[in-house]
Amino acid sequence: MTGSLKARLRAGEKLAGALVRMPSEDVVEMLAVAGLDFVLVDCEHGPADVGSLRHHIALAQVHGVPVLVRIGEGEHHLAARALDQGAQGIIAPHIESAAEAEALVRALHFPPLGTRGFATYPRAGRFGTVTAAEHRAAAESTLVIAMLESPAAVADAAGIVSVAGIDGYLVGTADLAASRGPDDPSVAELLAAVRADPGTASVVRFDLAAGAASAAEAFADGAQVVVHNVAQVLMEAFRALSRR
């Protein structure tokens, strides 16, 4: 693998990664050896703190595999610390409006685009051994993905992804289903609407995948990136083992 995830996506590559919710360096290493394009560490629903997150990032980088981090809602400080430890990008849940997308971008980018604190001595700056210019240039490859998880977010999808610095979107179908009111369209209809919206066509579409078949369907339907849920994959394998 060569180039940042952002550069590879701009070149039109289709990528497959894996969502790791439980802190496990062995799982991260197995995914890297298996040939996944990236690992997404879930700090929204998983227990990983910055210490364990750093271990995951360092181990993945030994194998040349980039790491993305899903933060919790509004956890901009965690996002900045994850980037300082070498994460290549952030997936942010519950982005409801262009204003929230703008706040996210400001938190994740150095001035003049944003307000992220600048320092070369964390791990991403090779502990102060890169120049300020090199560190700034590397940070321009930061990937920022907005999660759309409500009917209101889907309705404002074009406005959200049009914000400078937002590179793509991921629809969180579980939260979308949970947030629907009785008069809202179905999840399938909401998904179809956001995917057909001309305003989302110029950014990267991430899809969650339940397995190889659904990943193939997502790619065929226009997704550029699929993310496999490791917990789901493992549980299906464990259930199969338990059948008599």
N, C-alpha and C positions, 0 to 999 in steps of 0.2 A: 504494500500500500504506500502510495506517495501522495504528498499534498494534504492540506487540511480538509476536513469534512466540507467546509464552506466552498473551497476551491473545487472539490470533486463534484459537489452538487451544481455549482455554476457551469461545470463542464458537461452536465447532463447525465452523470452517472446515476444509476439506481442502486440504493444501498439498503442493506439489511442489518439491523442491530438487535440487541436484547435488553430488556428491562430487568434489572436486578433489584429486587426489593429487600431481600435479606442480606445483611453484610456477610460476604463470603469471598475471601480472596481466591479460594480454589475454584469457585464458580466463574469468577472473572477470568481466571487463567484458562479454564476449560473453554470458555467462549472464544477467547483469543486464539487458542490452538485450533479450534473448530473452524476458524476463518470468518467470523462475523466482522462486519465493517466497523462497528463501534459498540460500546457498552453504555447504556443509560442507567445511572444509579438513581434510584428513587428515594429522595429525602422528604417527599411529601407524605407517603404512606409507609415508608420504611424507617427503621430506627437508626440509620447511619448518621453519625455526627461528623464534624470536620476531620477528626482524627482518623476514623475508619475510612472516610471518603478519600483522604490523602493516600492511604495504603492502597485502595482500589485503583486510584489514578496512577500511582507509581508503578504498580504491578502491570497494569494494562500497557503502559508506555514501554515497559521492557520488551513487550511483544509487538510494539508499534501500532497498538490499537487505541484510537482516541476515546475519550470519555465525555459524555454529556451528563448533566445533572438536572434532575427535576426537583426544583425547590418547592417549599410550601407556599401557600398564597401570601403574597406580599413580602416574602423573605429575601429582600434585595441584598441585605448584608451577607446572608449565607451565600448568595449567588456570587457576590464579589470575592468572597473568601475561596469559593470553589475555583473560580478563575485564577486566583493567585496561586492555587495549588496545581494548576496545569490543566483543568478542564477546558475543553475546546468550545463548549457552549452550554446554554441554559434553556431548559424547557419550563415555562412558567404557567402554572394552572390558573384557571378562573380569571382570564383577561376578559373583561366585560365591555370595554370601550376603547376608543382611540386614545383617550386621556390616560387610561391605565397602561396602554401599550407604550405611550411616550414616556411615562414614569419609569417603566421597566428598562427601556433603551437608555435613558439617562443614567440609571444605576449601573449599567453593565459596560458602558463605554467611557473612555477617557475624554477629557475636554478636547475639542470644543463640542463634540456630539453629546457628551454626557458629563457626569460628575464623579465617576469612579475614582477613588484615590489612586495615585500613581506611585509605584515603588518597584524597583527592579530586584530587591533582595529576597522576595518570596521565591518559592520553587519555580514558578513560571518564568521568572527572570534569571533562572540558573544561579540563584543566590547572589545576585549583584554582579555577575560576570558578563552580562550583556549590556550593551549601551542603551541609553534611554531611547534612542531612535529605533534600535532593533526591537526593543520591548514594545514600543508603540506600534511598530509595523506588524509584529506578531499578533497583537491584540485586535487588529483589524479583521482577523480571521474568526473572531468570536461569532458563533452561531446563536441566534436568538429566535426561539420558537414560541409562539403564543398558543396556549390551549383554549379552545372555545368549548364551554361546558354548560351553556344555558341557551334557551331559545333567543334571548335578547342578544347574546354574543353572536349567535349564528346570523341573526338579522343584521348585525353591524359588522359582519366579517370583513367586508370590503374596506370599511373605514379602519378597522384594526390592522389589517395586513398592509395597508397603504402607508402606515407610519414608517418613516425612514429608520432603518435599523432592525425592523422585523423581517426575518428571512423566510418565515413559513408558519404554518399552523398545524395543529393536531386537534381533532375533535375528540373530547373525552366523552365517549358514549354512555358510560355508567352515570356520570354526573348529569349529563344531558337528559337521560331518562328520569333521574331522580328530581330534576328541577322543573320538569314539564308540568304545566297546569292542565286541567281537564279540557280547556279549549285550544291548547297548543297542538300543532301538527305532530304526527308520530315521529319517533327517532329516525326512521327510514326516510321520511319526507324531509326532515331537517337536514339530514346528511346529504340527500340529493340536492337540496337547495343550495347549501354552501359549496358543494362541488361544482354545481352548474353556474354559480355566480361568476360573471366575467371579471369581477374585482379581485377574485382569489387566484386567477389563472396564472399570474406572473410570479407567484411565490411558491415555495416548496410545500408540497402536501405530505405530511406524515400520517400513516395509518397504523393502528394497533392490529396485530395479527394473532390469531388463535392457533396457528400451525402453518405448515408448509402450504396446504391447499388455500387457506384464506390469504396467505401472503401472495401467492400467485394471482389470486383474484384481485387483490388490491393493486398490484402492479398493472395488471391488465386494465383496470378501471381508471388508471391515471395517477396513482400514488407514486412518488419518487422515492419514498423511504418507508420501509415497514419496520415495526418494532415488535419483536416476539416477547410475550410475557413469560419469563422464566418460571415463575411460580405456577402458572397454569400448565406449562409444558411438563414440569416435574410432577404435579398432582395427577395429570392424566396418565403419566407413566407409572406412578405408584398405584393408582387405581387398577391399571391393567395387571400389575403384578399381583394384586390382592384377589383377583377373580379366580374362582375355582372352576 
